[in-house]
Amino acid sequence: MNLTMTEKLKEMQQEEKDLIFQTFDAEMALTLGLHLVEEAKLRSKAVTLDITVKGHRLFLHAMEGTHPDNEDWIRRKNNVVNHFSSSSWHTALRLRSENKTLEHDFNLPSSDYVLAGGAFPLIVEDEGPIGTITVSGLPDEEDHDLVTSGIRSFLLQQG
């Protein structure tokens, strides 16, 4: 099913409303991180995964076959999430649809920000966004899909 850009943006906005945690702590970061590693393995994909809360990295794992550059991509994607308060892929598609760039329209340098999929806001009910959950190593939409479907299945398991 091919969605129009407007439908895709609405779908992503809905993801950001749906994928919310009741609580979140270091133990949950470990459990979620390992869950995302398993999701990547099920897809036979090699990625680097990061979970950061309030600037504190609680989980980082680089799977065999990834590259040290993935960590810089994670840093830049996380900066986009923290600046725009939406997923990096949502922001990328929205700005592209508006013909805007990070450097020209927001004065955000490409050395620190990137419009690429894979970073998702870590949102806690009654607190709002407290960090990021990020995947790097796949094409944009695949990074985004891995992180969002992984969060969704994790939340369903949590009940």
N, CA, C and O atoms as a GROMACS GRO file, in nm:
protein
  636
    1MET      N    1   0.085  -0.119   0.000
    1MET     CA    2   0.000   0.000   0.000
    1MET      C    3   0.089   0.124   0.000
    1MET      O    4   0.168   0.145   0.092
    2ASN      N    5   0.075   0.205  -0.103
    2ASN     CA    6   0.152   0.329  -0.111
    2ASN      C    7   0.075   0.443  -0.048
    2ASN      O    8  -0.033   0.480  -0.094
    3LEU      N    9   0.132   0.498   0.057
    3LEU     CA   10   0.068   0.610   0.125
    3LEU      C   11   0.114   0.741   0.064
    3LEU      O   12   0.228   0.753   0.020
    4THR      N   13   0.025   0.839   0.063
    4THR     CA   14   0.068   0.972   0.022
    4THR      C   15   0.155   1.029   0.133
    4THR      O   16   0.155   0.978   0.245
    5MET      N   17   0.227   1.135   0.103
    5MET     CA   18   0.313   1.197   0.204
    5MET      C   19   0.230   1.243   0.324
    5MET      O   20   0.272   1.227   0.438
    6THR      N   21   0.113   1.300   0.299
    6THR     CA   22   0.027   1.346   0.407
    6THR      C   23  -0.015   1.229   0.496
    6THR      O   24  -0.014   1.241   0.618
    7GLU      N   25  -0.050   1.116   0.434
    7GLU     CA   26  -0.090   0.998   0.511
    7GLU      C   27   0.027   0.944   0.592
    7GLU      O   28   0.011   0.903   0.708
    8LYS      N   29   0.146   0.943   0.531
    8LYS     CA   30   0.266   0.895   0.600
    8LYS      C   31   0.297   0.981   0.722
    8LYS      O   32   0.329   0.930   0.829
    9LEU      N   33   0.287   1.113   0.704
    9LEU     CA   34   0.316   1.205   0.814
    9LEU      C   35   0.214   1.188   0.926
    9LEU      O   36   0.250   1.192   1.044
   10LYS      N   37   0.087   1.168   0.891
   10LYS     CA   38  -0.017   1.144   0.993
   10LYS      C   39   0.009   1.014   1.067
   10LYS      O   40  -0.009   1.006   1.189
   11GLU      N   41   0.050   0.910   0.993
   11GLU     CA   42   0.080   0.780   1.053
   11GLU      C   43   0.195   0.794   1.155
   11GLU      O   44   0.190   0.737   1.263
   12MET      N   45   0.296   0.871   1.118
   12MET     CA   46   0.410   0.891   1.208
   12MET      C   47   0.371   0.972   1.330
   12MET      O   48   0.419   0.946   1.441
   13GLN      N   49   0.286   1.070   1.310
   13GLN     CA   50   0.236   1.149   1.424
   13GLN      C   51   0.161   1.057   1.520
   13GLN      O   52   0.173   1.071   1.642
   14GLN      N   53   0.083   0.964   1.465
   14GLN     CA   54   0.008   0.870   1.548
   14GLN      C   55   0.102   0.777   1.624
   14GLN      O   56   0.078   0.745   1.740
   15GLU      N   57   0.210   0.732   1.558
   15GLU     CA   58   0.310   0.648   1.626
   15GLU      C   59   0.362   0.717   1.751
   15GLU      O   60   0.378   0.655   1.856
   16GLU      N   61   0.388   0.846   1.738
   16GLU     CA   62   0.444   0.922   1.850
   16GLU      C   63   0.342   0.939   1.963
   16GLU      O   64   0.380   0.967   2.077
   17LYS      N   65   0.214   0.922   1.933
   17LYS     CA   66   0.111   0.926   2.036
   17LYS      C   67   0.089   0.788   2.097
   17LYS      O   68   0.053   0.776   2.214
   18ASP      N   69   0.112   0.683   2.017
   18ASP     CA   70   0.085   0.546   2.061
   18ASP      C   71   0.201   0.483   2.138
   18ASP      O   72   0.178   0.410   2.235
   19LEU      N   73   0.324   0.510   2.097
   19LEU     CA   74   0.440   0.440   2.153
   19LEU      C   75   0.494   0.514   2.276
   19LEU      O   76   0.600   0.577   2.273
   20ILE      N   77   0.416   0.502   2.383
   20ILE     CA   78   0.446   0.573   2.508
   20ILE      C   79   0.462   0.472   2.621
   20ILE      O   80   0.385   0.377   2.633
   21PHE      N   81   0.562   0.494   2.702
   21PHE     CA   82   0.591   0.406   2.816
   21PHE      C   83   0.521   0.459   2.941
   21PHE      O   84   0.509   0.580   2.960
   22GLN      N   85   0.476   0.368   3.027
   22GLN     CA   86   0.418   0.408   3.156
   22GLN      C   87   0.527   0.461   3.248
   22GLN      O   88   0.510   0.563   3.315
   23THR      N   89   0.639   0.391   3.250
   23THR     CA   90   0.757   0.431   3.328
   23THR      C   91   0.878   0.390   3.247
   23THR      O   92   0.866   0.314   3.151
   24PHE      N   93   0.995   0.439   3.285
   24PHE     CA   94   1.118   0.398   3.217
   24PHE      C   95   1.235   0.417   3.310
   24PHE      O   96   1.251   0.522   3.372
   25ASP      N   97   1.319   0.314   3.319
   25ASP     CA   98   1.439   0.322   3.402
   25ASP      C   99   1.551   0.244   3.333
   25ASP      O  100   1.534   0.193   3.223
   26ALA      N  101   1.666   0.236   3.399
   26ALA     CA  102   1.783   0.171   3.341
   26ALA      C  103   1.758   0.023   3.313
   26ALA      O  104   1.804  -0.029   3.211
   27GLU      N  105   1.686  -0.044   3.401
   27GLU     CA  106   1.657  -0.186   3.380
   27GLU      C  107   1.570  -0.205   3.257
   27GLU      O  108   1.590  -0.299   3.179
   28MET      N  109   1.473  -0.117   3.238
   28MET     CA  110   1.386  -0.126   3.121
   28MET      C  111   1.466  -0.094   2.995
   28MET      O  112   1.440  -0.152   2.890
   29ALA      N  113   1.563  -0.003   3.003
   29ALA     CA  114   1.648   0.029   2.888
   29ALA      C  115   1.723  -0.096   2.843
   29ALA      O  116   1.734  -0.124   2.724
   30LEU      N  117   1.775  -0.172   2.939
   30LEU     CA  118   1.847  -0.295   2.907
   30LEU      C  119   1.753  -0.396   2.841
   30LEU      O  120   1.787  -0.456   2.739
   31THR      N  121   1.636  -0.416   2.899
   31THR     CA  122   1.539  -0.512   2.845
   31THR      C  123   1.494  -0.471   2.705
   31THR      O  124   1.488  -0.555   2.616
   32LEU      N  125   1.462  -0.343   2.686
   32LEU     CA  126   1.421  -0.293   2.555
   32LEU      C  127   1.536  -0.306   2.455
   32LEU      O  128   1.515  -0.349   2.342
   33GLY      N  129   1.656  -0.268   2.496
   33GLY     CA  130   1.771  -0.277   2.407
   33GLY      C  131   1.793  -0.419   2.358
   33GLY      O  132   1.816  -0.441   2.239
   34LEU      N  133   1.786  -0.515   2.449
   34LEU     CA  134   1.804  -0.655   2.411
   34LEU      C  135   1.689  -0.703   2.321
   34LEU      O  136   1.710  -0.785   2.231
   35HIS      N  137   1.569  -0.653   2.347
   35HIS     CA  138   1.454  -0.685   2.263
   35HIS      C  139   1.478  -0.635   2.120
   35HIS      O  140   1.449  -0.705   2.023
   36LEU      N  141   1.530  -0.513   2.108
   36LEU     CA  142   1.557  -0.457   1.975
   36LEU      C  143   1.669  -0.534   1.904
   36LEU      O  144   1.664  -0.551   1.782
   37VAL      N  145   1.769  -0.580   1.978
   37VAL     CA  146   1.874  -0.663   1.920
   37VAL      C  147   1.812  -0.790   1.862
   37VAL      O  148   1.846  -0.830   1.750
   38GLU      N  149   1.722  -0.852   1.937
   38GLU     CA  150   1.655  -0.974   1.888
   38GLU      C  151   1.570  -0.946   1.764
   38GLU      O  152   1.567  -1.027   1.671
   39GLU      N  153   1.502  -0.831   1.763
   39GLU     CA  154   1.422  -0.792   1.645
   39GLU      C  155   1.512  -0.782   1.522
   39GLU      O  156   1.476  -0.828   1.414
   40ALA      N  157   1.630  -0.720   1.539
   40ALA     CA  158   1.724  -0.706   1.427
   40ALA      C  159   1.772  -0.844   1.381
   40ALA      O  160   1.782  -0.869   1.261
   41LYS      N  161   1.802  -0.932   1.476
   41LYS     CA  162   1.847  -1.068   1.441
   41LYS      C  163   1.740  -1.143   1.364
   41LYS      O  164   1.770  -1.214   1.268
   42LEU      N  165   1.613  -1.128   1.406
   42LEU     CA  166   1.504  -1.195   1.336
   42LEU      C  167   1.495  -1.150   1.190
   42LEU      O  168   1.454  -1.227   1.104
   43ARG      N  169   1.534  -1.027   1.165
   43ARG     CA  170   1.532  -0.972   1.029
   43ARG      C  171   1.665  -0.995   0.956
   43ARG      O  172   1.681  -0.956   0.841
   44SER      N  173   1.759  -1.059   1.025
   44SER     CA  174   1.894  -1.080   0.970
   44SER      C  175   1.959  -0.948   0.932
   44SER      O  176   2.020  -0.936   0.826
   45LYS      N  177   1.947  -0.850   1.020
   45LYS     CA  178   2.004  -0.717   0.997
   45LYS      C  179   2.107  -0.686   1.105
   45LYS      O  180   2.091  -0.725   1.220
   46ALA      N  181   2.213  -0.616   1.067
   46ALA     CA  182   2.316  -0.572   1.161
   46ALA      C  183   2.300  -0.422   1.184
   46ALA      O  184   2.308  -0.343   1.090
   47VAL      N  185   2.278  -0.384   1.309
   47VAL     CA  186   2.257  -0.243   1.342
   47VAL      C  187   2.331  -0.208   1.471
   47VAL      O  188   2.372  -0.296   1.547
   48THR      N  189   2.347  -0.080   1.493
   48THR     CA  190   2.391  -0.028   1.622
   48THR      C  191   2.268   0.031   1.688
   48THR      O  192   2.191   0.103   1.625
   49LEU      N  193   2.250   0.001   1.818
   49LEU     CA  194   2.132   0.045   1.892
   49LEU      C  195   2.174   0.131   2.010
   49LEU      O  196   2.275   0.104   2.075
   50ASP      N  197   2.097   0.235   2.036
   50ASP     CA  198   2.129   0.327   2.144
   50ASP      C  199   2.000   0.368   2.215
   50ASP      O  200   1.898   0.395   2.151
   51ILE      N  201   2.005   0.370   2.348
   51ILE     CA  202   1.895   0.425   2.427
   51ILE      C  203   1.957   0.525   2.523
   51ILE      O  204   2.041   0.490   2.606
   52THR      N  205   1.915   0.650   2.510
   52THR     CA  206   1.969   0.759   2.591
   52THR      C  207   1.854   0.829   2.662
   52THR      O  208   1.753   0.862   2.601
   53VAL      N  209   1.871   0.852   2.793
   53VAL     CA  210   1.771   0.921   2.873
   53VAL      C  211   1.835   1.044   2.936
   53VAL      O  212   1.933   1.034   3.010
   54LYS      N  213   1.778   1.160   2.905
   54LYS     CA  214   1.827   1.287   2.962
   54LYS      C  215   1.979   1.300   2.949
   54LYS      O  216   2.048   1.337   3.044
   55GLY      N  217   2.029   1.268   2.830
   55GLY     CA  218   2.171   1.281   2.803
   55GLY      C  219   2.257   1.168   2.856
   55GLY      O  220   2.378   1.170   2.836
   56HIS      N  221   2.198   1.070   2.923
   56HIS     CA  222   2.271   0.958   2.982
   56HIS      C  223   2.247   0.833   2.898
   56HIS      O  224   2.135   0.783   2.891
   57ARG      N  225   2.352   0.783   2.835
   57ARG     CA  226   2.338   0.662   2.753
   57ARG      C  227   2.321   0.542   2.844
   57ARG      O  228   2.410   0.509   2.923
   58LEU      N  229   2.204   0.477   2.834
   58LEU     CA  230   2.174   0.361   2.918
   58LEU      C  231   2.197   0.229   2.845
   58LEU      O  232   2.212   0.125   2.909
   59PHE      N  233   2.200   0.234   2.711
   59PHE     CA  234   2.220   0.111   2.634
   59PHE      C  235   2.287   0.146   2.503
   59PHE      O  236   2.247   0.239   2.434
   60LEU      N  237   2.391   0.070   2.469
   60LEU     CA  238   2.455   0.081   2.339
   60LEU      C  239   2.503  -0.057   2.300
   60LEU      O  240   2.572  -0.124   2.377
   61HIS      N  241   2.467  -0.100   2.181
   61HIS     CA  242   2.516  -0.228   2.130
   61HIS      C  243   2.540  -0.215   1.981
   61HIS      O  244   2.452  -0.172   1.906
   62ALA      N  245   2.660  -0.253   1.938
   62ALA     CA  246   2.694  -0.257   1.796
   62ALA      C  247   2.703  -0.403   1.755
   62ALA      O  248   2.791  -0.476   1.802
   63MET      N  249   2.613  -0.444   1.668
   63MET     CA  250   2.612  -0.582   1.623
   63MET      C  251   2.728  -0.607   1.527
   63MET      O  252   2.780  -0.514   1.465
   64GLU      N  253   2.768  -0.734   1.516
   64GLU     CA  254   2.872  -0.772   1.422
   64GLU      C  255   2.833  -0.725   1.282
   64GLU      O  256   2.720  -0.747   1.239
   65GLY      N  257   2.926  -0.660   1.212
   65GLY     CA  258   2.897  -0.612   1.077
   65GLY      C  259   2.860  -0.465   1.071
   65GLY      O  260   2.838  -0.411   0.962
   66THR      N  261   2.854  -0.399   1.186
   66THR     CA  262   2.827  -0.255   1.186
   66THR      C  263   2.960  -0.180   1.179
   66THR      O  264   3.067  -0.242   1.177
   67HIS      N  265   2.954  -0.049   1.176
   67HIS     CA  266   3.072   0.034   1.158
   67HIS      C  267   3.076   0.142   1.267
   67HIS      O  268   2.970   0.187   1.311
   68PRO      N  269   3.194   0.184   1.310
   68PRO     CA  270   3.201   0.291   1.411
   68PRO      C  271   3.126   0.418   1.370
   68PRO      O  272   3.080   0.493   1.457
   69ASP      N  273   3.112   0.443   1.240
   69ASP     CA  274   3.038   0.562   1.194
   69ASP      C  275   2.892   0.560   1.240
   69ASP      O  276   2.830   0.665   1.252
   70ASN      N  277   2.838   0.440   1.265
   70ASN     CA  278   2.698   0.433   1.309
   70ASN      C  279   2.674   0.514   1.436
   70ASN      O  280   2.566   0.570   1.455
   71GLU      N  281   2.774   0.521   1.523
   71GLU     CA  282   2.757   0.598   1.647
   71GLU      C  283   2.744   0.747   1.620
   71GLU      O  284   2.670   0.817   1.688
   72ASP      N  285   2.816   0.796   1.519
   72ASP     CA  286   2.803   0.938   1.484
   72ASP      C  287   2.666   0.963   1.421
   72ASP      O  288   2.605   1.067   1.446
   73TRP      N  289   2.618   0.870   1.339
   73TRP     CA  290   2.483   0.883   1.284
   73TRP      C  291   2.380   0.887   1.396
   73TRP      O  292   2.286   0.967   1.391
   74ILE      N  293   2.398   0.802   1.497
   74ILE     CA  294   2.307   0.801   1.612
   74ILE      C  295   2.308   0.936   1.681
   74ILE      O  296   2.202   0.991   1.711
   75ARG      N  297   2.425   0.990   1.707
   75ARG     CA  298   2.436   1.120   1.774
   75ARG      C  299   2.361   1.228   1.695
   75ARG      O  300   2.286   1.306   1.753
   76ARG      N  301   2.380   1.231   1.565
   76ARG     CA  302   2.318   1.333   1.481
   76ARG      C  303   2.166   1.314   1.471
   76ARG      O  304   2.091   1.411   1.472
   77LYS      N  305   2.121   1.187   1.462
   77LYS     CA  306   1.976   1.159   1.460
   77LYS      C  307   1.913   1.199   1.593
   77LYS      O  308   1.805   1.258   1.596
   78ASN      N  309   1.981   1.165   1.704
   78ASN     CA  310   1.928   1.201   1.836
   78ASN      C  311   1.915   1.352   1.851
   78ASN      O  312   1.818   1.400   1.910
   79ASN      N  313   2.010   1.426   1.797
   79ASN     CA  314   2.002   1.573   1.802
   79ASN      C  315   1.877   1.623   1.732
   79ASN      O  316   1.813   1.718   1.777
   80VAL      N  317   1.841   1.558   1.620
   80VAL     CA  318   1.719   1.597   1.547
   80VAL      C  319   1.596   1.571   1.632
   80VAL      O  320   1.507   1.656   1.642
   81VAL      N  321   1.589   1.452   1.693
   81VAL     CA  322   1.474   1.419   1.779
   81VAL      C  323   1.464   1.518   1.894
   81VAL      O  324   1.356   1.569   1.923
   82ASN      N  325   1.575   1.546   1.958
   82ASN     CA  326   1.574   1.638   2.072
   82ASN      C  327   1.538   1.781   2.032
   82ASN      O  328   1.477   1.853   2.110
   83HIS      N  329   1.574   1.821   1.912
   83HIS     CA  330   1.544   1.957   1.866
   83HIS      C  331   1.398   1.971   1.821
   83HIS      O  332   1.332   2.069   1.854
   84PHE      N  333   1.348   1.871   1.746
   84PHE     CA  334   1.215   1.883   1.685
   84PHE      C  335   1.106   1.808   1.762
   84PHE      O  336   0.988   1.822   1.728
   85SER      N  337   1.142   1.730   1.863
   85SER     CA  338   1.046   1.653   1.943
   85SER      C  339   0.959   1.559   1.860
   85SER      O  340   0.842   1.538   1.892
   86SER      N  341   1.016   1.504   1.756
   86SER     CA  342   0.949   1.399   1.678
   86SER      C  343   1.057   1.307   1.622
   86SER      O  344   1.175   1.340   1.627
   87SER      N  345   1.016   1.192   1.570
   87SER     CA  346   1.115   1.098   1.520
   87SER      C  347   1.198   1.162   1.409
   87SER      O  348   1.153   1.253   1.340
   88SER      N  349   1.319   1.112   1.394
   88SER     CA  350   1.409   1.169   1.292
   88SER      C  351   1.354   1.147   1.152
   88SER      O  352   1.370   1.232   1.065
   89TRP      N  353   1.289   1.034   1.128
   89TRP     CA  354   1.232   1.007   0.995
   89TRP      C  355   1.108   1.093   0.971
   89TRP      O  356   1.089   1.143   0.860
   90HIS      N  357   1.026   1.112   1.072
   90HIS     CA  358   0.911   1.201   1.062
   90HIS      C  359   0.959   1.342   1.028
   90HIS      O  360   0.904   1.407   0.938
   91THR      N  361   1.060   1.388   1.099
   91THR     CA  362   1.115   1.523   1.074
   91THR      C  363   1.173   1.531   0.933
   91THR      O  364   1.151   1.630   0.863
   92ALA      N  365   1.247   1.428   0.892
   92ALA     CA  366   1.308   1.428   0.758
   92ALA      C  367   1.201   1.439   0.649
   92ALA      O  368   1.213   1.521   0.558
   93LEU      N  369   1.098   1.357   0.659
   93LEU     CA  370   0.993   1.359   0.556
   93LEU      C  371   0.914   1.490   0.559
   93LEU      O  372   0.880   1.545   0.454
   94ARG      N  373   0.887   1.539   0.680
   94ARG     CA  374   0.811   1.666   0.691
   94ARG      C  375   0.890   1.781   0.628
   94ARG      O  376   0.836   1.859   0.550
   95LEU      N  377   1.018   1.792   0.663
   95LEU     CA  378   1.098   1.903   0.610
   95LEU      C  379   1.118   1.890   0.459
   95LEU      O  380   1.115   1.991   0.388
   96ARG      N  381   1.137   1.768   0.410
   96ARG     CA  382   1.149   1.749   0.265
   96ARG      C  383   1.021   1.791   0.195
   96ARG      O  384   1.025   1.854   0.089
   97SER      N  385   0.906   1.757   0.254
   97SER     CA  386   0.778   1.792   0.191
   97SER      C  387   0.756   1.944   0.192
   97SER      O  388   0.682   1.997   0.109
   98GLU      N  389   0.821   2.012   0.285
   98GLU     CA  390   0.811   2.159   0.294
   98GLU      C  391   0.927   2.228   0.223
   98GLU      O  392   0.940   2.350   0.229
   99ASN      N  393   1.013   2.150   0.157
   99ASN     CA  394   1.132   2.202   0.089
   99ASN      C  395   1.222   2.283   0.183
   99ASN      O  396   1.271   2.390   0.148
  100LYS      N  397   1.241   2.230   0.304
  100LYS     CA  398   1.326   2.296   0.402
  100LYS      C  399   1.449   2.210   0.430
  100LYS      O  400   1.445   2.088   0.415
  101THR      N  401   1.557   2.275   0.470
  101THR     CA  402   1.677   2.203   0.509
  101THR      C  403   1.716   2.244   0.650
  101THR      O  404   1.679   2.351   0.698
  102LEU      N  405   1.793   2.157   0.716
  102LEU     CA  406   1.838   2.187   0.852
  102LEU      C  407   1.930   2.307   0.855
  102LEU      O  408   1.915   2.395   0.940
  103GLU      N  409   2.025   2.311   0.762
  103GLU     CA  410   2.124   2.419   0.763
  103GLU      C  411   2.062   2.553   0.726
  103GLU      O  412   2.078   2.652   0.797
  104HIS      N  413   1.990   2.556   0.614
  104HIS     CA  414   1.938   2.682   0.563
  104HIS      C  415   1.823   2.738   0.646
  104HIS      O  416   1.822   2.857   0.679
  105ASP      N  417   1.727   2.653   0.681
  105ASP     CA  418   1.606   2.702   0.747
  105ASP      C  419   1.614   2.704   0.900
  105ASP      O  420   1.539   2.777   0.964
  106PHE      N  421   1.704   2.623   0.958
  106PHE     CA  422   1.710   2.615   1.104
  106PHE      C  423   1.849   2.644   1.161
  106PHE      O  424   1.868   2.642   1.282
  107ASN      N  425   1.945   2.672   1.072
  107ASN     CA  426   2.082   2.701   1.113
  107ASN      C  427   2.142   2.587   1.197
  107ASN      O  428   2.216   2.612   1.292
  108LEU      N  429   2.109   2.463   1.160
  108LEU     CA  430   2.160   2.345   1.229
  108LEU      C  431   2.262   2.276   1.138
  108LEU      O  432   2.225   2.230   1.030
  109PRO      N  433   2.388   2.268   1.179
  109PRO     CA  434   2.494   2.216   1.092
  109PRO      C  435   2.484   2.064   1.071
  109PRO      O  436   2.448   1.990   1.162
  110SER      N  437   2.516   2.020   0.950
  110SER     CA  438   2.510   1.878   0.918
  110SER      C  439   2.614   1.798   0.998
  110SER      O  440   2.604   1.675   1.006
  111SER      N  441   2.711   1.865   1.055
  111SER     CA  442   2.808   1.794   1.139
  111SER      C  443   2.743   1.746   1.269
  111SER      O  444   2.795   1.655   1.334
  112ASP      N  445   2.630   1.807   1.307
  112ASP     CA  446   2.563   1.771   1.432
  112ASP      C  447   2.420   1.722   1.415
  112ASP      O  448   2.362   1.671   1.511
  113TYR      N  449   2.361   1.737   1.298
  113TYR     CA  450   2.221   1.700   1.273
  113TYR      C  451   2.211   1.630   1.138
  113TYR      O  452   2.283   1.665   1.044
  114VAL      N  453   2.122   1.532   1.127
  114VAL     CA  454   2.102   1.465   0.999
  114VAL      C  455   1.955   1.426   0.984
  114VAL      O  456   1.892   1.379   1.078
  115LEU      N  457   1.904   1.446   0.863
  115LEU     CA  458   1.767   1.406   0.832
  115LEU      C  459   1.770   1.262   0.782
  115LEU      O  460   1.776   1.236   0.662
  116ALA      N  461   1.766   1.170   0.877
  116ALA     CA  462   1.773   1.027   0.846
  116ALA      C  463   1.686   0.951   0.946
  116ALA      O  464   1.671   0.994   1.060
  117GLY      N  465   1.629   0.842   0.903
  117GLY     CA  466   1.540   0.765   0.989
  117GLY      C  467   1.615   0.683   1.092
  117GLY      O  468   1.732   0.649   1.074
  118GLY      N  469   1.546   0.650   1.202
  118GLY     CA  470   1.600   0.558   1.300
  118GLY      C  471   1.599   0.604   1.443
  118GLY      O  472   1.613   0.521   1.534
  119ALA      N  473   1.583   0.733   1.468
  119ALA     CA  474   1.577   0.783   1.607
  119ALA      C  475   1.432   0.813   1.641
  119ALA      O  476   1.360   0.877   1.564
  120PHE      N  477   1.390   0.767   1.758
  120PHE     CA  478   1.252   0.785   1.801
  120PHE      C  479   1.250   0.844   1.941
  120PHE      O  480   1.330   0.804   2.026
  121PRO      N  481   1.160   0.939   1.968
  121PRO     CA  482   1.155   0.996   2.102
  121PRO      C  483   1.110   0.894   2.206
  121PRO      O  484   1.012   0.821   2.184
  122LEU      N  485   1.180   0.888   2.318
  122LEU     CA  486   1.142   0.802   2.429
  122LEU      C  487   1.046   0.886   2.514
  122LEU      O  488   1.087   0.979   2.583
  123ILE      N  489   0.919   0.850   2.507
  123ILE     CA  490   0.814   0.930   2.572
  123ILE      C  491   0.754   0.850   2.687
  123ILE      O  492   0.716   0.735   2.671
  124VAL      N  493   0.747   0.914   2.804
  124VAL     CA  494   0.688   0.853   2.922
  124VAL      C  495   0.560   0.928   2.956
  124VAL      O  496   0.557   1.051   2.959
  125GLU      N  497   0.453   0.851   2.980
  125GLU     CA  498   0.325   0.910   3.017
  125GLU      C  499   0.343   1.002   3.137
  125GLU      O  500   0.413   0.966   3.232
  126ASP      N  501   0.281   1.116   3.135
  126ASP     CA  502   0.286   1.218   3.241
  126ASP      C  503   0.422   1.288   3.254
  126ASP      O  504   0.438   1.376   3.338
  127GLU      N  505   0.520   1.250   3.171
  127GLU     CA  506   0.650   1.319   3.172
  127GLU      C  507   0.682   1.381   3.038
  127GLU      O  508   0.747   1.485   3.030
  128GLY      N  509   0.635   1.316   2.930
  128GLY     CA  510   0.669   1.362   2.795
  128GLY      C  511   0.800   1.300   2.750
  128GLY      O  512   0.843   1.198   2.804
  129PRO      N  513   0.864   1.361   2.649
  129PRO     CA  514   0.988   1.305   2.596
  129PRO      C  515   1.102   1.316   2.698
  129PRO      O  516   1.128   1.423   2.753
  130ILE      N  517   1.170   1.201   2.723
  130ILE     CA  518   1.281   1.202   2.819
  130ILE      C  519   1.412   1.155   2.755
  130ILE      O  520   1.517   1.156   2.820
  131GLY      N  521   1.405   1.114   2.628
  131GLY     CA  522   1.526   1.065   2.564
  131GLY      C  523   1.499   1.013   2.425
  131GLY      O  524   1.402   1.053   2.359
  132THR      N  525   1.588   0.922   2.379
  132THR     CA  526   1.579   0.870   2.244
  132THR      C  527   1.607   0.720   2.242
  132THR      O  528   1.682   0.666   2.324
  133ILE      N  529   1.544   0.655   2.145
  133ILE     CA  530   1.569   0.514   2.116
  133ILE      C  531   1.608   0.511   1.969
  133ILE      O  532   1.529   0.550   1.883
  134THR      N  533   1.731   0.465   1.939
  134THR     CA  534   1.784   0.486   1.805
  134THR      C  535   1.848   0.361   1.747
  134THR      O  536   1.916   0.285   1.816
  135VAL      N  537   1.825   0.343   1.617
  135VAL     CA  538   1.883   0.235   1.538
  135VAL      C  539   1.958   0.298   1.422
  135VAL      O  540   1.910   0.393   1.361
  136SER      N  541   2.076   0.245   1.392
  136SER     CA  542   2.153   0.293   1.277
  136SER      C  543   2.219   0.175   1.207
  136SER      O  544   2.267   0.082   1.272
  137GLY      N  545   2.219   0.179   1.075
  137GLY     CA  546   2.287   0.077   0.998
  137GLY      C  547   2.210   0.030   0.876
  137GLY      O  548   2.266  -0.038   0.790
  138LEU      N  549   2.083   0.067   0.868
  138LEU     CA  550   1.998   0.026   0.757
  138LEU      C  551   1.954   0.150   0.679
  138LEU      O  552   1.978   0.262   0.724
  139PRO      N  553   1.889   0.132   0.564
  139PRO     CA  554   1.830   0.248   0.497
  139PRO      C  555   1.728   0.316   0.590
  139PRO      O  556   1.669   0.252   0.677
  140ASP      N  557   1.708   0.446   0.570
  140ASP     CA  558   1.625   0.530   0.658
  140ASP      C  559   1.495   0.466   0.704
  140ASP      O  560   1.470   0.453   0.824
  141GLU      N  561   1.414   0.424   0.609
  141GLU     CA  562   1.281   0.372   0.644
  141GLU      C  563   1.292   0.240   0.721
  141GLU      O  564   1.211   0.213   0.809
  142GLU      N  565   1.393   0.159   0.688
  142GLU     CA  566   1.413   0.033   0.761
  142GLU      C  567   1.457   0.058   0.905
  142GLU      O  568   1.410  -0.009   0.997
  143ASP      N  569   1.548   0.155   0.925
  143ASP     CA  570   1.587   0.193   1.062
  143ASP      C  571   1.464   0.234   1.141
  143ASP      O  572   1.443   0.190   1.254
  144HIS      N  573   1.381   0.321   1.080
  144HIS     CA  574   1.261   0.370   1.146
  144HIS      C  575   1.165   0.254   1.177
  144HIS      O  576   1.112   0.245   1.288
  145ASP      N  577   1.144   0.167   1.080
  145ASP     CA  578   1.052   0.055   1.099
  145ASP      C  579   1.100  -0.040   1.208
  145ASP      O  580   1.020  -0.088   1.289
  146LEU      N  581   1.231  -0.066   1.212
  146LEU     CA  582   1.285  -0.155   1.314
  146LEU      C  583   1.263  -0.096   1.454
  146LEU      O  584   1.220  -0.167   1.545
  147VAL      N  585   1.292   0.032   1.470
  147VAL     CA  586   1.278   0.092   1.603
  147VAL      C  587   1.131   0.101   1.644
  147VAL      O  588   1.098   0.072   1.758
  148THR      N  589   1.042   0.141   1.553
  148THR     CA  590   0.901   0.157   1.592
  148THR      C  591   0.833   0.022   1.612
  148THR      O  592   0.758   0.006   1.708
  149SER      N  593   0.856  -0.074   1.524
  149SER     CA  594   0.792  -0.205   1.543
  149SER      C  595   0.850  -0.274   1.666
  149SER      O  596   0.778  -0.346   1.736
  150GLY      N  597   0.979  -0.252   1.693
  150GLY     CA  598   1.040  -0.309   1.813
  150GLY      C  599   0.982  -0.249   1.941
  150GLY      O  600   0.956  -0.321   2.038
  151ILE      N  601   0.962  -0.119   1.942
  151ILE     CA  602   0.901  -0.054   2.058
  151ILE      C  603   0.758  -0.105   2.076
  151ILE      O  604   0.715  -0.136   2.187
  152ARG      N  605   0.685  -0.112   1.965
  152ARG     CA  606   0.544  -0.156   1.972
  152ARG      C  607   0.535  -0.298   2.029
  152ARG      O  608   0.453  -0.323   2.117
  153SER      N  609   0.616  -0.391   1.979
  153SER     CA  610   0.608  -0.529   2.029
  153SER      C  611   0.656  -0.537   2.175
  153SER      O  612   0.604  -0.617   2.253
  154PHE      N  613   0.754  -0.456   2.212
  154PHE     CA  614   0.800  -0.451   2.350
  154PHE      C  615   0.688  -0.404   2.443
  154PHE      O  616   0.664  -0.464   2.548
  155LEU      N  617   0.620  -0.296   2.404
  155LEU     CA  618   0.511  -0.243   2.487
  155LEU      C  619   0.397  -0.344   2.499
  155LEU      O  620   0.335  -0.355   2.605
  156LEU      N  621   0.369  -0.417   2.394
  156LEU     CA  622   0.263  -0.520   2.399
  156LEU      C  623   0.302  -0.632   2.497
  156LEU      O  624   0.217  -0.683   2.570
  157GLN      N  625   0.429  -0.669   2.498
  157GLN     CA  626   0.477  -0.771   2.592
  157GLN      C  627   0.466  -0.724   2.737
  157GLN      O  628   0.438  -0.802   2.827
  158GLN      N  629   0.488  -0.593   2.757
  158GLN     CA  630   0.484  -0.537   2.892
  158GLN      C  631   0.343  -0.535   2.947
  158GLN      O  632   0.323  -0.532   3.069
  159GLY      N  633   0.245  -0.537   2.856
  159GLY     CA  634   0.105  -0.538   2.899
  159GLY      C  635   0.061  -0.402   2.933
  159GLY      O  636  -0.054  -0.382   2.972
   0.00000   0.00000   0.00000
